[in-house]
Amino acid sequence: MRLSGSITALATPFDATGALDRAAWKRLVEWQLAAGTQGLVVAGSTGEAATLEDDEYDWLVRSAVELAARRVPVLAGTGLPATSKTIAATQRLAQLGADIALVVVPAYVRPTQAGLLAHYRAVADAGGLPVMLYNVPGRTGTDLLPETVAELARHPRIVGIKEAHSGVERMQALLALQGDDFVVLSGDDPTAARAMLAGADGVISVVSNVVPAAFRRLADLSRSGQVEAAHDWDARLQPLHAFCGIEPNPIPVKAVLARQGFGHGLRLPLTTLARAHDAQADDATRLAADLETSCRARAA
């Protein structure tokens, strides 16, 4: 499945006791699909993958695969600091029916570019699934450089990159590598429209958790080259981007999701949004409702 358009990095809903809220998860996935989301990411950083037990991870992936029913691709996070553990996680993911492994740059260990080449080639060779590279230097402490990506893009089982570096020059360098067998996706919501207008295939978004139809519209406008309309719509989304940056992801987006009826809170060491931001969370929830209503009215 080729990845393109608006893809949601799904949050994982928990109930008031901290247990996995399976009913809320299913409603969230179904809502995303009904709104036109074009891909689902399960158990990434937004999904609090580090806090999930293996059986919870497995259930989330199986459930997403069943609900998606091949209508959209299902990606799941398998990136771990050790290459051997990443391979094992990717093999497990393949058995669960997912389409693509989203493999983040190994966090904390800070490999060299040569180490990154060897790591990703090993995962692609032995993991049993197509691999989507994921570069997010602010979280991992290591930057996967474009020249390294160029080498990896030649591998037949490495199918693209989610790039969370927001620089214009970085995106331009990656777009030069784009082709039928290698996609470039933005991983930075505030600059996603700019990236797609420049030619990026799509976006893996956090904010689309709470405004899936609005983000699908942003992707459609941007990817079809409707510059003025894309800028106008993006301007309406910017307050949500700003809100989702007031505390570390996924704290703010889960505050809105809770207000929308999807789950309660996070797992330690993450804590719920500070009470000082409650009014902003309420405003963000109202804006999300207005944007989604606008999209539904346009589609009617």
C-alpha positions as CSV (number, residue, x, y, z in Angstrom):
1,M,0.0,0.0,0.0
2,R,1.4,3.4,-1.0
3,L,1.2,6.0,1.7
4,S,-0.2,9.4,1.0
5,G,-2.5,12.1,2.3
6,S,-3.7,12.5,5.9
7,I,-2.5,9.7,8.2
8,T,-3.2,9.8,11.9
9,A,-0.7,8.9,14.6
10,L,-3.4,7.5,16.9
11,A,-3.4,8.2,20.6
12,T,-4.2,5.2,22.9
13,P,-7.3,5.8,25.1
14,F,-7.2,4.6,28.7
15,D,-10.1,4.4,31.1
16,A,-10.3,6.1,34.5
17,T,-8.4,3.3,36.1
18,G,-5.5,3.5,33.6
19,A,-6.5,0.3,31.7
20,L,-6.7,0.2,27.9
21,D,-10.2,1.6,26.9
22,R,-11.0,-0.9,24.1
23,A,-14.4,0.5,23.3
24,A,-13.0,4.1,23.0
25,W,-10.2,2.8,20.8
26,K,-12.6,1.2,18.4
27,R,-14.8,4.3,18.3
28,L,-11.7,6.4,17.6
29,V,-10.5,4.2,14.8
30,E,-14.0,4.1,13.2
31,W,-14.4,7.9,13.6
32,Q,-11.1,8.3,11.8
33,L,-12.1,6.0,8.9
34,A,-15.5,7.7,8.5
35,A,-13.8,11.1,8.4
36,G,-11.6,10.1,5.5
37,T,-8.3,9.5,7.2
38,Q,-6.0,7.7,4.7
39,G,-3.8,5.7,7.1
40,L,-3.5,4.7,10.7
41,V,-0.4,4.6,12.9
42,V,-0.7,2.4,15.9
43,A,1.5,2.4,19.0
44,G,3.8,5.3,18.0
45,S,5.0,7.9,20.4
46,T,1.6,9.6,20.3
47,G,0.1,6.2,21.2
48,E,2.4,6.0,24.3
49,A,4.0,2.8,23.0
50,A,6.6,2.8,25.7
51,T,3.9,2.3,28.3
52,L,2.0,-0.5,26.6
53,E,2.3,-4.2,27.6
54,D,2.9,-6.6,24.8
55,D,-0.6,-8.0,25.0
56,E,-2.1,-4.5,24.8
57,Y,0.2,-3.6,21.8
58,D,-0.9,-6.8,20.0
59,W,-4.6,-6.2,20.6
60,L,-4.4,-2.6,19.3
61,V,-2.7,-3.7,16.1
62,R,-5.0,-6.6,15.5
63,S,-8.0,-4.4,16.2
64,A,-6.9,-1.6,13.8
65,V,-6.2,-4.2,11.1
66,E,-9.6,-5.7,11.5
67,L,-11.4,-2.3,11.6
68,A,-9.4,-0.9,8.6
69,A,-10.3,-4.0,6.6
70,R,-7.7,-3.1,4.0
71,R,-9.4,0.2,3.2
72,V,-6.3,2.1,4.5
73,P,-2.8,1.0,5.4
74,V,-2.0,0.2,9.1
75,L,1.4,1.2,10.3
76,A,2.7,0.3,13.8
77,G,5.8,1.5,15.7
78,T,8.5,-1.1,16.2
79,G,11.6,1.1,16.6
80,L,13.6,0.3,19.7
81,P,17.2,1.3,20.7
82,A,18.5,-2.2,20.0
83,T,18.5,-3.5,16.4
84,S,17.8,-7.1,17.5
85,K,14.8,-6.1,19.5
86,T,13.5,-3.9,16.6
87,I,13.8,-6.9,14.2
88,A,11.9,-9.1,16.7
89,A,9.2,-6.4,17.2
90,T,8.8,-6.0,13.4
91,Q,8.5,-9.7,12.9
92,R,5.8,-9.8,15.5
93,L,4.0,-7.0,13.8
94,A,4.1,-8.8,10.5
95,Q,2.3,-11.8,12.2
96,L,-0.4,-9.4,13.5
97,G,-1.3,-8.3,10.0
98,A,0.0,-4.7,9.8
99,D,1.1,-3.3,6.5
100,I,4.2,-1.3,7.4
101,A,6.6,-0.9,10.3
102,L,7.2,2.6,11.4
103,V,10.8,2.5,12.7
104,V,12.0,5.5,14.6
105,V,15.7,6.3,14.8
106,P,17.1,4.5,17.9
107,A,16.6,6.7,20.9
108,Y,19.2,7.6,23.5
109,V,22.0,5.4,22.1
110,R,23.0,8.0,19.5
111,P,24.4,5.8,16.7
112,T,26.5,7.3,13.9
113,Q,25.2,7.6,10.4
114,A,27.0,4.3,9.6
115,G,25.2,2.7,12.5
116,L,21.9,4.0,11.2
117,L,22.6,2.5,7.8
118,A,23.4,-0.9,9.3
119,H,20.4,-0.7,11.7
120,Y,17.8,0.1,9.0
121,R,19.2,-2.4,6.5
122,A,19.1,-5.2,9.1
123,V,15.5,-4.4,10.0
124,A,14.4,-4.2,6.4
125,D,16.2,-7.5,5.6
126,A,15.0,-9.5,8.5
127,G,11.8,-7.9,9.8
128,G,9.4,-9.3,7.3
129,L,7.6,-6.0,6.5
130,P,8.2,-2.8,4.5
131,V,9.9,-0.2,6.6
132,M,9.0,3.5,7.0
133,L,11.9,5.5,8.4
134,Y,11.0,8.0,11.1
135,N,13.3,10.9,12.0
136,V,12.5,13.0,15.0
137,P,15.8,14.4,16.4
138,G,14.1,16.2,19.2
139,R,13.0,13.0,20.8
140,T,15.8,10.6,19.8
141,G,18.9,12.7,20.1
142,T,20.1,11.6,16.7
143,D,19.4,13.1,13.3
144,L,19.0,10.8,10.3
145,L,20.6,12.9,7.6
146,P,19.4,13.2,4.0
147,E,22.6,11.6,2.5
148,T,21.9,8.6,4.8
149,V,18.3,8.5,3.7
150,A,19.4,8.5,0.1
151,E,21.4,5.3,0.7
152,L,18.5,3.7,2.5
153,A,16.0,4.6,-0.1
154,R,17.7,2.2,-2.5
155,H,16.7,-0.7,-0.3
156,P,13.6,-2.4,-1.9
157,R,11.9,-2.8,1.5
158,I,12.4,0.7,2.8
159,V,9.4,2.5,1.4
160,G,9.6,6.1,2.7
161,I,10.3,8.5,5.6
162,K,8.3,10.4,8.2
163,E,10.4,13.5,8.7
164,A,9.7,15.6,11.8
165,H,12.5,18.1,11.2
166,S,10.7,21.3,10.3
167,G,13.4,23.0,8.2
168,V,12.6,24.0,4.6
169,E,16.0,22.8,3.3
170,R,15.6,19.4,5.0
171,M,12.3,18.8,3.3
172,Q,13.7,19.9,-0.1
173,A,16.6,17.5,0.3
174,L,14.3,14.6,1.0
175,L,11.8,15.5,-1.8
176,A,14.7,15.0,-4.2
177,L,14.7,11.3,-3.2
178,Q,10.9,10.9,-3.8
179,G,9.8,8.3,-6.4
180,D,7.4,5.5,-7.1
181,D,9.0,3.3,-4.5
182,F,9.9,5.9,-1.8
183,V,7.4,8.4,-0.2
184,V,8.2,11.5,1.9
185,L,5.7,12.4,4.6
186,S,5.8,15.3,7.0
187,G,5.8,14.5,10.6
188,D,5.4,18.1,11.8
189,D,1.8,19.4,11.9
190,P,2.5,23.1,11.9
191,T,4.5,22.9,8.6
192,A,2.7,20.0,7.0
193,A,0.8,22.2,4.5
194,R,4.0,23.8,3.4
195,A,5.6,20.4,2.9
196,M,2.7,19.0,0.9
197,L,2.5,22.2,-1.2
198,A,6.2,21.6,-2.0
199,G,5.4,18.0,-3.1
200,A,5.5,15.8,0.0
201,D,3.2,12.8,-0.3
202,G,1.3,13.5,2.9
203,V,1.5,13.9,6.7
204,I,1.5,11.6,9.7
205,S,-0.4,13.9,12.1
206,V,-1.1,14.2,15.8
207,V,-3.7,16.9,15.5
208,S,-5.7,14.8,13.1
209,N,-6.7,12.7,16.1
210,V,-9.2,15.4,17.0
211,V,-9.9,16.9,13.6
212,P,-9.6,14.0,11.1
213,A,-11.9,15.5,8.4
214,A,-10.3,18.9,8.7
215,F,-6.8,17.3,8.2
216,R,-8.0,15.3,5.2
217,R,-9.2,18.6,3.7
218,L,-5.8,20.2,4.4
219,A,-4.1,17.3,2.7
220,D,-6.4,17.4,-0.3
221,L,-6.0,21.1,-0.8
222,S,-2.3,21.0,-0.4
223,R,-1.6,18.0,-2.6
224,S,-3.8,19.3,-5.4
225,G,-1.8,22.6,-5.4
226,Q,-4.7,24.9,-4.3
227,V,-2.2,27.2,-2.6
228,E,-4.5,30.0,-1.4
229,A,-7.2,27.7,-0.1
230,A,-4.6,25.5,1.6
231,H,-3.0,28.5,3.3
232,D,-6.4,29.7,4.5
233,W,-7.4,26.3,5.9
234,D,-4.0,25.8,7.5
235,A,-4.4,29.2,9.2
236,R,-7.6,27.9,10.8
237,L,-5.8,24.9,12.1
238,Q,-2.8,26.8,13.5
239,P,-4.4,27.4,17.0
240,L,-4.7,23.7,17.4
241,H,-1.1,23.2,16.4
242,A,-0.1,25.8,19.0
243,F,-2.2,24.2,21.7
244,C,-0.8,20.8,21.0
245,G,2.7,22.2,21.7
246,I,2.0,23.7,25.1
247,E,3.1,20.5,26.8
248,P,4.9,17.4,25.5
249,N,2.9,15.2,23.0
250,P,0.5,13.5,23.5
251,I,-0.6,15.4,26.7
252,P,-2.5,18.2,25.0
253,V,-4.1,16.2,22.2
254,K,-5.3,13.7,24.8
255,A,-6.9,16.5,26.8
256,V,-9.0,17.3,23.8
257,L,-9.8,13.7,23.1
258,A,-11.0,13.3,26.6
259,R,-13.4,16.2,26.1
260,Q,-14.5,14.5,22.9
261,G,-15.3,11.3,24.8
262,F,-12.2,9.2,23.9
263,G,-10.5,8.0,27.1
264,H,-9.2,9.5,30.3
265,G,-5.6,10.6,30.9
266,L,-2.2,9.1,30.3
267,R,0.3,6.7,31.8
268,L,3.2,7.7,34.0
269,P,5.7,9.2,33.6
270,L,3.3,11.4,31.5
271,T,0.7,13.3,33.4
272,T,-2.6,15.0,32.4
273,L,-2.6,18.5,31.2
274,A,-1.9,21.2,33.8
275,R,-5.1,22.8,35.1
276,A,-3.7,26.1,34.1
277,H,-4.3,25.1,30.5
278,D,-7.9,24.0,31.0
279,A,-9.4,27.1,29.3
280,Q,-7.1,26.6,26.3
281,A,-8.1,23.0,26.1
282,D,-11.8,24.0,26.1
283,D,-11.1,26.5,23.4
284,A,-9.3,23.9,21.3
285,T,-12.1,21.5,21.7
286,R,-14.7,24.0,20.5
287,L,-12.4,24.9,17.5
288,A,-12.1,21.2,16.7
289,A,-15.9,20.8,16.7
290,D,-16.3,23.9,14.5
291,L,-13.7,22.7,11.9
292,E,-15.2,19.2,11.8
293,T,-18.7,20.6,11.4
294,S,-17.5,22.9,8.6
295,C,-16.1,19.9,6.8
296,R,-19.2,17.8,7.2
297,A,-21.3,20.7,5.9
298,R,-19.1,21.0,2.9
299,A,-19.4,17.3,2.1
300,A,-23.2,17.3,2.5
